Amino acid sequence: MIKEKDSKYISGTYARFPIALVGGKGSLVWDDEGNKYVDMGTGIAVNGLGVADEEWIAAVTAQLSKIQHTSNLYYSEPDAILAEMLCERTGMSKVFFSNSGAEANECAIKTARKWGEINKGGEYTTVITLTDSFHGRTLATLAATGQDVFHKDFLPMPEGFVYAEANNIESVKSLAAQNKCCAIMFECVQGEGGVRPLDYDFVKGLEAVAREYNLLLIADEVQTGNGRTGKLYGYMNYGIKPDIFSTAKGLGGGLPIGATVLGEKVESVLGAGMHGSTFGGNPVCCAGAVNVLSRIDETMLEGVREKSQYIFSELSEAKGVKSVSGMGLMIGIETEKDASAVIAECRERGVLVIKAKNKVRLLPALNIPDELLHRAVEVIKAVCAE
Ligand SMILES: *Cc1c(COP(=O)(O)O)cnc(C)c1O
């Protein structure tokens, strides 16, 4: 019934898995036929505290019963509190709220272009991004995405993006030298590109190139942010500080919110009327995000790192596993079997995992109970070994 209606009326952009999720609790979710699953995907790194978390529901419903939307014509308390939290925990200066990762990146790109115009001249518009990156589905963020396969159906792409080879700092340097650039944008762990962490030295090198050529560093923390990598934001694993970072997915705990977080250099680049969003900073979403951020403390992050170690140690040498990559609870498994087959078999055995390129991707809740994590890992191991 759900399936038929969906295929008849919903645009065919999604190749859905053949189940309908209708409920859950923590890291267990269930479908409309009553089958239960350990959730190792969390709606693509969104439900960071699991499903139906009571404290989060209380925070969200309290705001919901006060006022559900104000528009940005008025001040709104949850927005101010969330922005303060984001800045205090990162040492950044200002925040722009939107509704998704792509929009958070759009704002980062617009800010970088305007900064380039003010500080370097109107022709300094080019943004260097990396091969195998993913920055979103709007035209500008698609253009920023360094994968031709996403571009080809929608030409012409907006101009002003050049692609350096990930983990090759010479390639970044030569693009910086040859183009009139304003920024370098990167994901410290390339998620959609196959869960590939950038090399430590490469990220340090990006910072050096940015300094040498007077470029902004933009960290796309849409997937890596909000505790996912075992630090509050992924760049913190590399001992660098970006000028701008964008985040979304896990920030709202399941509600749509994007944030573009601006450092000192760019804090006053955007002035009144230069950018905006009707829904951006929705108070219900912000109230959810305040609860999520307040819960991601050092204890939770330590838990993420421990669970990560457990997964790496169990799967790295497992039969049928070629390699394990990633950071924190953002993990890619290269399997001998076809990844889609592994995903289907895991699902039939009650474990939901997803895909990234040719890999099986794990994005469990940051607080997944060890018992459920162990159960999921045993199933994944068994499926890979067969
Ligand atoms: C998911 C993702 C995006 C796009 O986010 P949406 O909310 O789907 O627009 C951008 N960048 C990265 C790194 C992502 O993982």
The ligand as an SDF file (V2000), in Angstrom:
LIG
                    3D

 15 15  0  0  0  0  0  0  0  0999 V2000
   24.6590   15.1890    3.0630 C   0  0  0  0  0  0  0  0  0  0  0  0
   25.7440   16.1420    2.7390 C   0  0  0  0  0  0  0  0  0  0  0  0
   25.4750   17.3890    2.1380 C   0  0  0  0  0  0  0  0  0  0  0  0
   24.0870   17.7770    1.6880 C   0  0  0  0  0  0  0  0  0  0  0  0
   23.1970   17.8910    2.7450 O   0  0  0  0  0  0  0  0  0  0  0  0
   21.6120   18.0270    2.4600 P   0  0  0  0  0  0  0  0  0  0  0  0
   21.0310   18.2290    3.8160 O   0  0  0  0  0  0  0  0  0  0  0  0
   21.1920   16.7510    1.8150 O   0  0  0  0  0  0  0  0  0  0  0  0
   21.4230   19.1810    1.5640 O   0  0  0  0  0  0  0  0  0  0  0  0
   26.5270   18.2640    1.9560 C   0  0  0  0  0  0  0  0  0  0  0  0
   27.7810   17.9440    2.3210 N   0  0  0  0  0  0  0  0  0  0  0  0
   28.0790   16.7630    2.8860 C   0  0  0  0  0  0  0  0  0  0  0  0
   29.4710   16.4760    3.2930 C   0  0  0  0  0  0  0  0  0  0  0  0
   27.0820   15.8110    3.1070 C   0  0  0  0  0  0  0  0  0  0  0  0
   27.3810   14.6360    3.6380 O   0  0  0  0  0  0  0  0  0  0  0  0
  1  2  1  0
  2  3  1  0
  2 14  2  0
  3  4  1  0
  3 10  2  0
  4  5  1  0
  5  6  1  0
  6  7  2  0
  6  8  1  0
  6  9  1  0
 10 11  1  0
 11 12  2  0
 12 13  1  0
 12 14  1  0
 14 15  1  0
M  END
$$$$
